[in-house]
Amino acid sequence: MPKKNTTKARKPTSDAVQIVYRRYFEGHPDRVALLEEERANAAIARQIYELREKAGLTQRELAALVGTTASAICRLEDADYQGHSLAMLRRIAAALDKRLEIRFVPLENESLPA
C-alpha cells in the first residue's frame, strides 16, 4: 500500500507579505526571532513618537521632563535603535503621564508579521 501524505499542501497566494514570510522566515526560528525583535523596536519607537506628538511636546521638551537629552529621545524614536532600557521607558511613560505595560502574547494569535 502506498504511504499517505500527511503534510498539508499550502494554498497558493499572491500576498507579497505571505510570500516573503514563506520564502525567508518559515522554518527558520532564528530569523523569526530577529523579525520579532525588529517589530518590537519599531513599535516602541512609533509609540514614543506618537505619545510625544499627542502631548504637543518637542524632543527637547520631552527630554527635559525625562532628564535626558534631545538626542537620546531622537534615538529612542528611531526604529533601528536597539538600546531601549526598561528604566528609560518608565521615565518616558511617567513624563507623559502614562503607565508602561509589557505583555507576553501567544505566537499562535499572530498570523503574519506586520
MOPAC internal coordinates of N, CA, C and O (Angstrom, degrees):
PM7 1SCF
backbone

  N    0.0000 0     0.00 0     0.00 0    0    0    0
  C    1.4449 1     0.00 0     0.00 0    1    0    0
  C    1.5222 1   110.06 1     0.00 0    2    1    0
  O    1.2310 1   120.26 1   -42.99 1    3    2    1
  N    1.3285 1   117.12 1   137.01 1    3    2    1
  C    1.4644 1   119.30 1   177.15 1    5    3    2
  C    1.5192 1   111.02 1   -70.17 1    6    5    3
  O    1.2310 1   121.69 1   -32.92 1    7    6    5
  N    1.3275 1   114.38 1   147.08 1    7    6    5
  C    1.4604 1   120.58 1   178.16 1    9    7    6
  C    1.5192 1   110.47 1   -71.34 1   10    9    7
  O    1.2310 1   121.16 1   -38.51 1   11   10    9
  N    1.3154 1   115.40 1   141.49 1   11   10    9
  C    1.4640 1   120.95 1   176.03 1   13   11   10
  C    1.5177 1   109.52 1   -78.70 1   14   13   11
  O    1.2310 1   120.69 1   -42.89 1   15   14   13
  N    1.3031 1   116.28 1   137.11 1   15   14   13
  C    1.4667 1   120.45 1   175.33 1   17   15   14
  C    1.5211 1   107.54 1   -83.52 1   18   17   15
  O    1.2310 1   120.81 1   -67.83 1   19   18   17
  N    1.3237 1   116.05 1   112.17 1   19   18   17
  C    1.4612 1   120.16 1  -176.34 1   21   19   18
  C    1.5208 1   112.72 1   -91.48 1   22   21   19
  O    1.2310 1   120.15 1   174.59 1   23   22   21
  N    1.3380 1   117.33 1    -5.41 1   23   22   21
  C    1.4578 1   118.73 1   178.60 1   25   23   22
  C    1.5147 1   109.38 1   -81.03 1   26   25   23
  O    1.2310 1   121.39 1   -40.19 1   27   26   25
  N    1.2707 1   114.94 1   139.81 1   27   26   25
  C    1.4570 1   121.57 1  -178.06 1   29   27   26
  C    1.5298 1   109.27 1   -86.41 1   30   29   27
  O    1.2310 1   120.58 1   -51.61 1   31   30   29
  N    1.3168 1   116.50 1   128.39 1   31   30   29
  C    1.4640 1   120.61 1   178.62 1   33   31   30
  C    1.5176 1   109.63 1   -69.57 1   34   33   31
  O    1.2310 1   121.29 1   -41.18 1   35   34   33
  N    1.3322 1   115.13 1   138.82 1   35   34   33
  C    1.4604 1   119.34 1   179.33 1   37   35   34
  C    1.5182 1   109.69 1   -79.97 1   38   37   35
  O    1.2310 1   121.85 1   -37.44 1   39   38   37
  N    1.2883 1   114.06 1   142.56 1   39   38   37
  C    1.4572 1   120.66 1   176.97 1   41   39   38
  C    1.5299 1   108.56 1   -74.37 1   42   41   39
  O    1.2310 1   119.57 1   -50.67 1   43   42   41
  N    1.3264 1   118.42 1   129.33 1   43   42   41
  C    1.4689 1   120.08 1   176.79 1   45   43   42
  C    1.5232 1   110.60 1   -59.69 1   46   45   43
  O    1.2310 1   121.13 1   -30.11 1   47   46   45
  N    1.3205 1   115.45 1   149.89 1   47   46   45
  C    1.4593 1   119.90 1  -178.94 1   49   47   46
  C    1.5169 1   110.50 1  -141.98 1   50   49   47
  O    1.2310 1   121.33 1   -25.13 1   51   50   49
  N    1.3128 1   115.05 1   154.87 1   51   50   49
  C    1.4656 1   120.28 1   172.53 1   53   51   50
  C    1.5234 1   109.87 1  -113.26 1   54   53   51
  O    1.2310 1   120.52 1  -174.15 1   55   54   53
  N    1.3369 1   116.61 1     5.85 1   55   54   53
  C    1.4620 1   122.57 1   178.70 1   57   55   54
  C    1.5256 1   108.54 1   -72.30 1   58   57   55
  O    1.2310 1   120.52 1   -64.49 1   59   58   57
  N    1.3248 1   116.62 1   115.51 1   59   58   57
  C    1.4640 1   121.56 1  -175.67 1   61   59   58
  C    1.5232 1   112.27 1   -59.51 1   62   61   59
  O    1.2310 1   119.79 1   139.47 1   63   62   61
  N    1.3299 1   118.00 1   -40.53 1   63   62   61
  C    1.4608 1   120.71 1  -179.53 1   65   63   62
  C    1.5288 1   109.75 1   -64.42 1   66   65   63
  O    1.2310 1   120.47 1   138.11 1   67   66   65
  N    1.3106 1   116.71 1   -41.89 1   67   66   65
  C    1.4732 1   121.47 1   178.64 1   69   67   66
  C    1.5347 1   110.42 1   -63.88 1   70   69   67
  O    1.2310 1   120.38 1   138.38 1   71   70   69
  N    1.3092 1   116.88 1   -41.62 1   71   70   69
  C    1.4637 1   121.40 1   180.00 1   73   71   70
  C    1.5322 1   110.49 1   -63.63 1   74   73   71
  O    1.2310 1   120.51 1   132.78 1   75   74   73
  N    1.3284 1   116.64 1   -47.22 1   75   74   73
  C    1.4687 1   120.87 1   179.32 1   77   75   74
  C    1.5234 1   110.11 1   -62.52 1   78   77   75
  O    1.2310 1   120.54 1   135.85 1   79   78   77
  N    1.3261 1   116.57 1   -44.15 1   79   78   77
  C    1.4598 1   119.92 1   179.60 1   81   79   78
  C    1.5214 1   110.24 1   -59.66 1   82   81   79
  O    1.2310 1   120.06 1   131.06 1   83   82   81
  N    1.3150 1   117.50 1   -48.94 1   83   82   81
  C    1.4636 1   120.95 1  -179.31 1   85   83   82
  C    1.5303 1   111.45 1   -60.78 1   86   85   83
  O    1.2310 1   120.87 1   137.16 1   87   86   85
  N    1.3174 1   115.95 1   -42.84 1   87   86   85
  C    1.4623 1   120.35 1  -174.38 1   89   87   86
  C    1.5313 1   112.17 1   -71.82 1   90   89   87
  O    1.2310 1   120.19 1   138.14 1   91   90   89
  N    1.3273 1   117.25 1   -41.86 1   91   90   89
  C    1.4606 1   119.72 1  -170.80 1   93   91   90
  C    1.5224 1   116.02 1  -109.81 1   94   93   91
  O    1.2310 1   119.45 1   162.01 1   95   94   93
  N    1.3202 1   118.65 1   -17.99 1   95   94   93
  C    1.4644 1   119.59 1  -173.58 1   97   95   94
  C    1.5217 1   114.17 1  -119.10 1   98   97   95
  O    1.2310 1   119.74 1   141.60 1   99   98   97
  N    1.3062 1   118.11 1   -38.40 1   99   98   97
  C    1.4586 1   121.50 1  -176.99 1  101   99   98
  C    1.5263 1   110.47 1   -57.59 1  102  101   99
  O    1.2310 1   120.84 1   -52.46 1  103  102  101
  N    1.3139 1   116.00 1   127.54 1  103  102  101
  C    1.4553 1   120.61 1  -179.47 1  105  103  102
  C    1.5218 1   114.41 1    82.22 1  106  105  103
  O    1.2310 1   120.19 1  -174.36 1  107  106  105
  N    1.3298 1   117.24 1     5.64 1  107  106  105
  C    1.4694 1   122.32 1   179.16 1  109  107  106
  C    1.5300 1   108.86 1  -125.11 1  110  109  107
  O    1.2310 1   119.64 1   -97.91 1  111  110  109
  N    1.3202 1   118.29 1    82.09 1  111  110  109
  C    1.4625 1   120.75 1  -175.89 1  113  111  110
  C    1.5246 1   113.64 1   -58.54 1  114  113  111
  O    1.2310 1   119.92 1   149.29 1  115  114  113
  N    1.3322 1   117.76 1   -30.71 1  115  114  113
  C    1.4566 1   119.90 1   178.74 1  117  115  114
  C    1.5296 1   110.38 1   -66.27 1  118  117  115
  O    1.2310 1   120.29 1   139.82 1  119  118  117
  N    1.3054 1   117.06 1   -40.18 1  119  118  117
  C    1.4635 1   120.82 1   177.91 1  121  119  118
  C    1.5240 1   111.25 1   -68.69 1  122  121  119
  O    1.2310 1   120.54 1   141.06 1  123  122  121
  N    1.3293 1   116.57 1   -38.94 1  123  122  121
  C    1.4631 1   120.59 1   178.56 1  125  123  122
  C    1.5270 1   109.64 1   -63.15 1  126  125  123
  O    1.2310 1   120.24 1   139.78 1  127  126  125
  N    1.3301 1   117.14 1   -40.22 1  127  126  125
  C    1.4660 1   121.17 1   178.64 1  129  127  126
  C    1.5261 1   111.01 1   -62.70 1  130  129  127
  O    1.2310 1   120.29 1   137.25 1  131  130  129
  N    1.3391 1   117.05 1   -42.75 1  131  130  129
  C    1.4672 1   120.33 1   177.42 1  133  131  130
  C    1.5215 1   111.14 1   -64.54 1  134  133  131
  O    1.2310 1   120.58 1   140.09 1  135  134  133
  N    1.3211 1   116.49 1   -39.91 1  135  134  133
  C    1.4569 1   120.71 1   177.56 1  137  135  134
  C    1.5234 1   111.03 1   -61.35 1  138  137  135
  O    1.2310 1   120.43 1   135.62 1  139  138  137
  N    1.3222 1   116.77 1   -44.38 1  139  138  137
  C    1.4641 1   120.91 1   178.56 1  141  139  138
  C    1.5215 1   111.44 1   -62.50 1  142  141  139
  O    1.2310 1   120.30 1   140.91 1  143  142  141
  N    1.3281 1   117.03 1   -39.09 1  143  142  141
  C    1.4659 1   120.81 1   178.32 1  145  143  142
  C    1.5286 1   110.69 1   -63.56 1  146  145  143
  O    1.2310 1   120.69 1   136.80 1  147  146  145
  N    1.3206 1   116.28 1   -43.20 1  147  146  145
  C    1.4693 1   120.30 1   178.77 1  149  147  146
  C    1.5214 1   111.30 1   -66.56 1  150  149  147
  O    1.2310 1   120.42 1   141.36 1  151  150  149
  N    1.3217 1   116.80 1   -38.64 1  151  150  149
  C    1.4746 1   120.04 1   176.62 1  153  151  150
  C    1.5173 1   110.69 1   -61.71 1  154  153  151
  O    1.2310 1   120.44 1   138.36 1  155  154  153
  N    1.3317 1   116.76 1   -41.64 1  155  154  153
  C    1.4637 1   121.07 1   179.52 1  157  155  154
  C    1.5271 1   110.52 1   -64.83 1  158  157  155
  O    1.2310 1   120.21 1   135.60 1  159  158  157
  N    1.3482 1   117.21 1   -44.40 1  159  158  157
  C    1.4637 1   120.29 1   178.63 1  161  159  158
  C    1.5238 1   110.99 1   -59.98 1  162  161  159
  O    1.2310 1   120.58 1   135.31 1  163  162  161
  N    1.3215 1   116.49 1   -44.69 1  163  162  161
  C    1.4664 1   120.60 1  -179.74 1  165  163  162
  C    1.5282 1   110.91 1   -65.15 1  166  165  163
  O    1.2310 1   120.32 1   139.91 1  167  166  165
  N    1.3169 1   116.99 1   -40.09 1  167  166  165
  C    1.4729 1   120.33 1  -179.78 1  169  167  166
  C    1.5247 1   111.20 1   -65.63 1  170  169  167
  O    1.2310 1   120.17 1   138.49 1  171  170  169
  N    1.3250 1   117.28 1   -41.51 1  171  170  169
  C    1.4680 1   121.08 1   178.93 1  173  171  170
  C    1.5237 1   110.09 1   -63.66 1  174  173  171
  O    1.2310 1   120.81 1   133.17 1  175  174  173
  N    1.3287 1   116.06 1   -46.83 1  175  174  173
  C    1.4683 1   120.15 1  -179.83 1  177  175  174
  C    1.5220 1   110.83 1   -59.82 1  178  177  175
  O    1.2310 1   120.83 1   135.45 1  179  178  177
  N    1.3215 1   116.03 1   -44.55 1  179  178  177
  C    1.4719 1   121.05 1  -179.25 1  181  179  178
  C    1.5336 1   110.98 1   -63.77 1  182  181  179
  O    1.2310 1   120.45 1   138.15 1  183  182  181
  N    1.3260 1   116.74 1   -41.85 1  183  182  181
  C    1.4669 1   119.67 1  -179.43 1  185  183  182
  C    1.5198 1   111.57 1   -66.18 1  186  185  183
  O    1.2310 1   120.33 1   138.15 1  187  186  185
  N    1.3254 1   116.98 1   -41.85 1  187  186  185
  C    1.4692 1   119.38 1   178.54 1  189  187  186
  C    1.5229 1   109.35 1   -60.98 1  190  189  187
  O    1.2310 1   120.56 1   132.78 1  191  190  189
  N    1.3259 1   116.54 1   -47.22 1  191  190  189
  C    1.4628 1   120.87 1   179.92 1  193  191  190
  C    1.5363 1   111.37 1   -59.75 1  194  193  191
  O    1.2310 1   120.63 1   130.72 1  195  194  193
  N    1.3288 1   116.40 1   -49.28 1  195  194  193
  C    1.4670 1   120.27 1  -177.79 1  197  195  194
  C    1.5208 1   112.19 1   -63.26 1  198  197  195
  O    1.2310 1   120.16 1   138.28 1  199  198  197
  N    1.3257 1   117.30 1   -41.72 1  199  198  197
  C    1.4630 1   120.24 1   179.09 1  201  199  198
  C    1.5265 1   111.40 1   -65.87 1  202  201  199
  O    1.2310 1   120.71 1   139.30 1  203  202  201
  N    1.3349 1   116.25 1   -40.70 1  203  202  201
  C    1.4689 1   119.97 1   178.54 1  205  203  202
  C    1.5216 1   110.39 1   -63.92 1  206  205  203
  O    1.2310 1   120.65 1   135.25 1  207  206  205
  N    1.3215 1   116.36 1   -44.75 1  207  206  205
  C    1.4699 1   120.31 1   179.21 1  209  207  206
  C    1.5323 1   111.11 1   -62.98 1  210  209  207
  O    1.2310 1   120.62 1   136.68 1  211  210  209
  N    1.3189 1   116.42 1   -43.32 1  211  210  209
  C    1.4680 1   120.79 1   179.68 1  213  211  210
  C    1.5260 1   111.21 1   -62.09 1  214  213  211
  O    1.2310 1   120.86 1   145.81 1  215  214  213
  N    1.3224 1   115.95 1   -34.19 1  215  214  213
  C    1.4728 1   120.68 1   178.33 1  217  215  214
  C    1.5197 1   111.58 1   -77.66 1  218  217  215
  O    1.2310 1   120.51 1   172.31 1  219  218  217
  N    1.3333 1   116.64 1    -7.69 1  219  218  217
  C    1.4650 1   120.49 1   179.60 1  221  219  218
  C    1.5189 1   113.13 1    72.12 1  222  221  219
  O    1.2310 1   120.43 1  -149.33 1  223  222  221
  N    1.3112 1   116.79 1    30.67 1  223  222  221
  C    1.4606 1   121.27 1  -177.33 1  225  223  222
  C    1.5282 1   111.27 1  -107.41 1  226  225  223
  O    1.2310 1   120.89 1   -32.77 1  227  226  225
  N    1.3129 1   115.91 1   147.23 1  227  226  225
  C    1.4568 1   120.84 1   170.38 1  229  227  226
  C    1.5224 1   107.13 1   -83.78 1  230  229  227
  O    1.2310 1   120.66 1   -11.37 1  231  230  229
  N    1.3265 1   116.35 1   168.63 1  231  230  229
  C    1.4628 1   119.42 1   175.94 1  233  231  230
  C    1.5208 1   110.17 1   -61.35 1  234  233  231
  O    1.2310 1   120.27 1   141.72 1  235  234  233
  N    1.3047 1   117.08 1   -38.28 1  235  234  233
  C    1.4663 1   121.23 1   179.75 1  237  235  234
  C    1.5392 1   110.53 1   -65.01 1  238  237  235
  O    1.2310 1   120.14 1   138.24 1  239  238  237
  N    1.3193 1   117.34 1   -41.76 1  239  238  237
  C    1.4733 1   120.49 1  -179.76 1  241  239  238
  C    1.5272 1   110.92 1   -66.75 1  242  241  239
  O    1.2310 1   120.30 1   137.00 1  243  242  241
  N    1.3318 1   117.04 1   -43.00 1  243  242  241
  C    1.4590 1   119.40 1   177.90 1  245  243  242
  C    1.5266 1   110.08 1   -64.36 1  246  245  243
  O    1.2310 1   120.58 1   139.55 1  247  246  245
  N    1.3106 1   116.49 1   -40.45 1  247  246  245
  C    1.4697 1   120.49 1   178.95 1  249  247  246
  C    1.5255 1   110.86 1   -58.66 1  250  249  247
  O    1.2310 1   120.59 1   137.90 1  251  250  249
  N    1.3311 1   116.47 1   -42.10 1  251  250  249
  C    1.4753 1   119.87 1   179.28 1  253  251  250
  C    1.5277 1   110.60 1   -63.04 1  254  253  251
  O    1.2310 1   120.25 1   139.76 1  255  254  253
  N    1.3308 1   117.13 1   -40.24 1  255  254  253
  C    1.4670 1   120.53 1   179.32 1  257  255  254
  C    1.5271 1   111.53 1   -67.33 1  258  257  255
  O    1.2310 1   120.52 1   145.64 1  259  258  257
  N    1.3152 1   116.62 1   -34.36 1  259  258  257
  C    1.4569 1   122.04 1  -176.99 1  261  259  258
  C    1.5254 1   111.93 1   -84.35 1  262  261  259
  O    1.2310 1   120.59 1   155.61 1  263  262  261
  N    1.3378 1   116.48 1   -24.39 1  263  262  261
  C    1.4536 1   120.37 1  -177.48 1  265  263  262
  C    1.5191 1   111.82 1    87.04 1  266  265  263
  O    1.2310 1   121.04 1  -141.36 1  267  266  265
  N    1.3298 1   115.62 1    38.64 1  267  266  265
  C    1.4588 1   120.71 1   178.70 1  269  267  266
  C    1.5218 1   108.67 1  -139.35 1  270  269  267
  O    1.2310 1   120.06 1    14.25 1  271  270  269
  N    1.2994 1   117.50 1  -165.75 1  271  270  269
  C    1.4664 1   121.21 1  -179.11 1  273  271  270
  C    1.5221 1   110.93 1  -103.73 1  274  273  271
  O    1.2310 1   121.15 1   -20.04 1  275  274  273
  N    1.3174 1   115.40 1   159.96 1  275  274  273
  C    1.4642 1   120.44 1   177.32 1  277  275  274
  C    1.5285 1   110.37 1   -62.40 1  278  277  275
  O    1.2310 1   120.21 1   145.18 1  279  278  277
  N    1.3213 1   117.20 1   -34.82 1  279  278  277
  C    1.4648 1   119.39 1   179.55 1  281  279  278
  C    1.5349 1   111.14 1   -66.14 1  282  281  279
  O    1.2310 1   120.38 1   147.97 1  283  282  281
  N    1.3382 1   116.88 1   -32.03 1  283  282  281
  C    1.4696 1   119.68 1   176.22 1  285  283  282
  C    1.5257 1   110.15 1   -66.95 1  286  285  283
  O    1.2310 1   120.00 1   138.67 1  287  286  285
  N    1.3304 1   117.60 1   -41.33 1  287  286  285
  C    1.4660 1   121.29 1   177.28 1  289  287  286
  C    1.5291 1   109.39 1   -64.40 1  290  289  287
  O    1.2310 1   120.40 1   138.27 1  291  290  289
  N    1.3099 1   116.84 1   -41.73 1  291  290  289
  C    1.4653 1   121.78 1   177.58 1  293  291  290
  C    1.5303 1   110.43 1   -57.51 1  294  293  291
  O    1.2310 1   120.00 1   134.87 1  295  294  293
  N    1.3290 1   117.61 1   -45.13 1  295  294  293
  C    1.4704 1   121.28 1   178.37 1  297  295  294
  C    1.5192 1   110.87 1   -63.31 1  298  297  295
  O    1.2310 1   120.39 1   138.35 1  299  298  297
  N    1.3263 1   116.86 1   -41.65 1  299  298  297
  C    1.4653 1   120.54 1  -179.33 1  301  299  298
  C    1.5264 1   112.06 1   -64.82 1  302  301  299
  O    1.2310 1   120.32 1   152.27 1  303  302  301
  N    1.3185 1   117.00 1   -27.73 1  303  302  301
  C    1.4644 1   121.15 1   179.15 1  305  303  302
  C    1.5276 1   112.14 1   -87.12 1  306  305  303
  O    1.2310 1   120.03 1  -179.02 1  307  306  305
  N    1.3191 1   117.55 1     0.98 1  307  306  305
  C    1.4617 1   122.56 1   178.57 1  309  307  306
  C    1.5304 1   108.98 1   -90.72 1  310  309  307
  O    1.2310 1   120.49 1   -56.31 1  311  310  309
  N    1.3374 1   116.67 1   123.69 1  311  310  309
  C    1.4636 1   121.05 1  -177.71 1  313  311  310
  C    1.5206 1   112.70 1   -61.33 1  314  313  311
  O    1.2310 1   119.65 1   156.73 1  315  314  313
  N    1.3192 1   118.27 1   -23.27 1  315  314  313
  C    1.4628 1   121.41 1  -179.37 1  317  315  314
  C    1.5274 1   113.19 1   -85.19 1  318  317  315
  O    1.2310 1   120.07 1   173.25 1  319  318  317
  N    1.3182 1   117.46 1    -6.75 1  319  318  317
  C    1.4616 1   121.24 1  -179.08 1  321  319  318
  C    1.5195 1   109.74 1   -72.50 1  322  321  319
  O    1.2310 1   120.43 1   -47.04 1  323  322  321
  N    1.3257 1   116.79 1   132.96 1  323  322  321
  C    1.4631 1   121.00 1  -177.40 1  325  323  322
  C    1.5217 1   113.33 1  -117.28 1  326  325  323
  O    1.2310 1   119.98 1  -167.52 1  327  326  325
  N    1.3176 1   117.65 1    12.48 1  327  326  325
  C    1.4539 1   119.77 1  -175.18 1  329  327  326
  C    1.5181 1   114.50 1  -105.89 1  330  329  327
  O    1.2310 1   119.94 1  -149.07 1  331  330  329
  N    1.3104 1   117.71 1    30.93 1  331  330  329
  C    1.4635 1   119.64 1   179.25 1  333  331  330
  C    1.5178 1   109.92 1   -65.00 1  334  333  331
  O    1.2310 1   120.72 1   -58.97 1  335  334  333
  N    1.3126 1   116.23 1   121.03 1  335  334  333
  C    1.4578 1   119.20 1   175.98 1  337  335  334
  C    1.5179 1   108.76 1  -103.21 1  338  337  335
  O    1.2310 1   121.39 1   -31.88 1  339  338  337
  N    1.3019 1   114.94 1   148.12 1  339  338  337
  C    1.4562 1   120.24 1   179.66 1  341  339  338
  C    1.5295 1   110.54 1   -61.49 1  342  341  339
  O    1.2310 1   120.39 1   140.94 1  343  342  341
  N    1.3112 1   116.85 1   -39.06 1  343  342  341
  C    1.4613 1   120.66 1  -179.75 1  345  343  342
  C    1.5291 1   110.77 1   -62.12 1  346  345  343
  O    1.2310 1   120.18 1   135.20 1  347  346  345
  N    1.3338 1   117.26 1   -44.80 1  347  346  345
  C    1.4619 1   120.57 1  -179.89 1  349  347  346
  C    1.5252 1   110.77 1   -66.47 1  350  349  347
  O    1.2310 1   120.11 1   138.80 1  351  350  349
  N    1.3311 1   117.40 1   -41.20 1  351  350  349
  C    1.4668 1   119.86 1   178.40 1  353  351  350
  C    1.5317 1   110.95 1   -62.65 1  354  353  351
  O    1.2310 1   120.44 1   143.04 1  355  354  353
  N    1.3239 1   116.76 1   -36.96 1  355  354  353
  C    1.4741 1   119.83 1   176.89 1  357  355  354
  C    1.5265 1   110.87 1   -65.68 1  358  357  355
  O    1.2310 1   120.09 1   139.36 1  359  358  357
  N    1.3298 1   117.43 1   -40.64 1  359  358  357
  C    1.4680 1   120.85 1   178.92 1  361  359  358
  C    1.5241 1   110.88 1   -64.16 1  362  361  359
  O    1.2310 1   120.44 1   139.15 1  363  362  361
  N    1.3327 1   116.76 1   -40.85 1  363  362  361
  C    1.4646 1   120.36 1   178.23 1  365  363  362
  C    1.5197 1   109.95 1   -65.32 1  366  365  363
  O    1.2310 1   120.33 1   136.17 1  367  366  365
  N    1.3260 1   116.97 1   -43.83 1  367  366  365
  C    1.4637 1   120.51 1   178.64 1  369  367  366
  C    1.5267 1   110.64 1   -58.84 1  370  369  367
  O    1.2310 1   120.50 1   134.63 1  371  370  369
  N    1.3100 1   116.65 1   -45.37 1  371  370  369
  C    1.4670 1   120.23 1   179.88 1  373  371  370
  C    1.5227 1   111.18 1   -63.21 1  374  373  371
  O    1.2310 1   120.26 1   138.55 1  375  374  373
  N    1.3248 1   117.10 1   -41.45 1  375  374  373
  C    1.4670 1   120.85 1  -179.61 1  377  375  374
  C    1.5289 1   111.24 1   -64.59 1  378  377  375
  O    1.2310 1   120.40 1   149.98 1  379  378  377
  N    1.3303 1   116.84 1   -30.02 1  379  378  377
  C    1.4632 1   121.16 1  -179.59 1  381  379  378
  C    1.5261 1   111.92 1   -97.72 1  382  381  379
  O    1.2310 1   120.56 1  -167.38 1  383  382  381
  N    1.3318 1   116.53 1    12.62 1  383  382  381
  C    1.4621 1   122.85 1   179.21 1  385  383  382
  C    1.5263 1   111.29 1    57.28 1  386  385  383
  O    1.2310 1   121.38 1  -133.10 1  387  386  385
  N    1.3421 1   114.96 1    46.90 1  387  386  385
  C    1.4628 1   122.22 1   179.32 1  389  387  386
  C    1.5112 1   109.57 1  -127.62 1  390  389  387
  O    1.2310 1   121.12 1   -17.14 1  391  390  389
  N    1.3090 1   115.46 1   162.86 1  391  390  389
  C    1.4645 1   121.93 1   174.32 1  393  391  390
  C    1.5215 1   106.95 1  -106.88 1  394  393  391
  O    1.2310 1   119.96 1   -48.37 1  395  394  393
  N    1.3069 1   117.68 1   131.63 1  395  394  393
  C    1.4555 1   121.76 1   177.14 1  397  395  394
  C    1.5153 1   108.49 1   -80.83 1  398  397  395
  O    1.2310 1   120.92 1   -50.75 1  399  398  397
  N    1.3176 1   115.84 1   129.25 1  399  398  397
  C    1.4576 1   121.11 1   179.98 1  401  399  398
  C    1.5250 1   108.30 1  -129.37 1  402  401  399
  O    1.2310 1   120.68 1   -53.87 1  403  402  401
  N    1.3106 1   116.31 1   126.13 1  403  402  401
  C    1.4552 1   121.44 1   177.61 1  405  403  402
  C    1.5186 1   106.95 1  -116.67 1  406  405  403
  O    1.2310 1   121.18 1   -48.75 1  407  406  405
  N    1.3315 1   115.34 1   131.25 1  407  406  405
  C    1.4617 1   119.16 1  -176.68 1  409  407  406
  C    1.5265 1   110.51 1  -127.92 1  410  409  407
  O    1.2310 1   121.29 1   -29.33 1  411  410  409
  N    1.3105 1   115.14 1   150.67 1  411  410  409
  C    1.4548 1   122.20 1   170.16 1  413  411  410
  C    1.5199 1   106.13 1  -106.14 1  414  413  411
  O    1.2310 1   120.61 1   -54.35 1  415  414  413
  N    1.3163 1   116.43 1   125.65 1  415  414  413
  C    1.4637 1   120.65 1  -178.47 1  417  415  414
  C    1.5230 1   108.97 1  -120.45 1  418  417  415
  O    1.2310 1   120.34 1   -34.05 1  419  418  417
  N    1.3202 1   116.96 1   145.95 1  419  418  417
  C    1.4752 1   120.36 1   179.77 1  421  419  418
  C    1.5255 1   110.73 1   -62.94 1  422  421  419
  O    1.2310 1   120.60 1   -40.49 1  423  422  421
  N    1.3216 1   116.46 1   139.51 1  423  422  421
  C    1.4555 1   121.23 1   178.69 1  425  423  422
  C    1.5132 1   112.31 1   -67.77 1  426  425  423
  O    1.2310 1   119.80 1   149.83 1  427  426  425
  N    1.3304 1   117.98 1   -30.17 1  427  426  425
  C    1.4649 1   119.68 1  -176.96 1  429  427  426
  C    1.5264 1   112.97 1   -66.00 1  430  429  427
  O    1.2310 1   119.73 1   164.84 1  431  430  429
  N    1.3335 1   118.12 1   -15.16 1  431  430  429
  C    1.4557 1   121.04 1   177.26 1  433  431  430
  C    1.5170 1   112.71 1   -80.55 1  434  433  431
  O    1.2310 1   120.06 1   169.36 1  435  434  433
  N    1.3262 1   117.49 1   -10.64 1  435  434  433
  C    1.4495 1   121.65 1  -179.72 1  437  435  434
  C    1.5075 1   108.66 1  -103.11 1  438  437  435
  O    1.2310 1   120.71 1   -47.05 1  439  438  437
  N    1.3274 1   116.26 1   132.95 1  439  438  437
  C    1.4525 1   118.74 1  -179.84 1  441  439  438
  C    1.5161 1   111.27 1   -87.15 1  442  441  439
  O    1.2310 1   120.23 1   121.83 1  443  442  441
  N    1.3030 1   117.17 1   -58.17 1  443  442  441
  C    1.4607 1   122.06 1  -178.41 1  445  443  442
  C    1.5012 1   109.98 1  -140.06 1  446  445  443
  O    1.2310 1   120.68 1   -20.75 1  447  446  445
  N    1.3064 1   116.31 1   159.25 1  447  446  445
  C    1.4636 1   119.23 1   175.58 1  449  447  446
  C    1.5150 1   110.94 1   -61.54 1  450  449  447
  O    1.2310 1   120.92 1   -39.65 1  451  450  449
  N    1.3236 1   115.85 1   140.35 1  451  450  449
  C    1.4614 1   119.86 1   179.54 1  453  451  450
  C    1.5063 1   111.08 1   -83.29 1  454  453  451
  O    1.2310 1   120.10 1   180.00 1  455  454  453

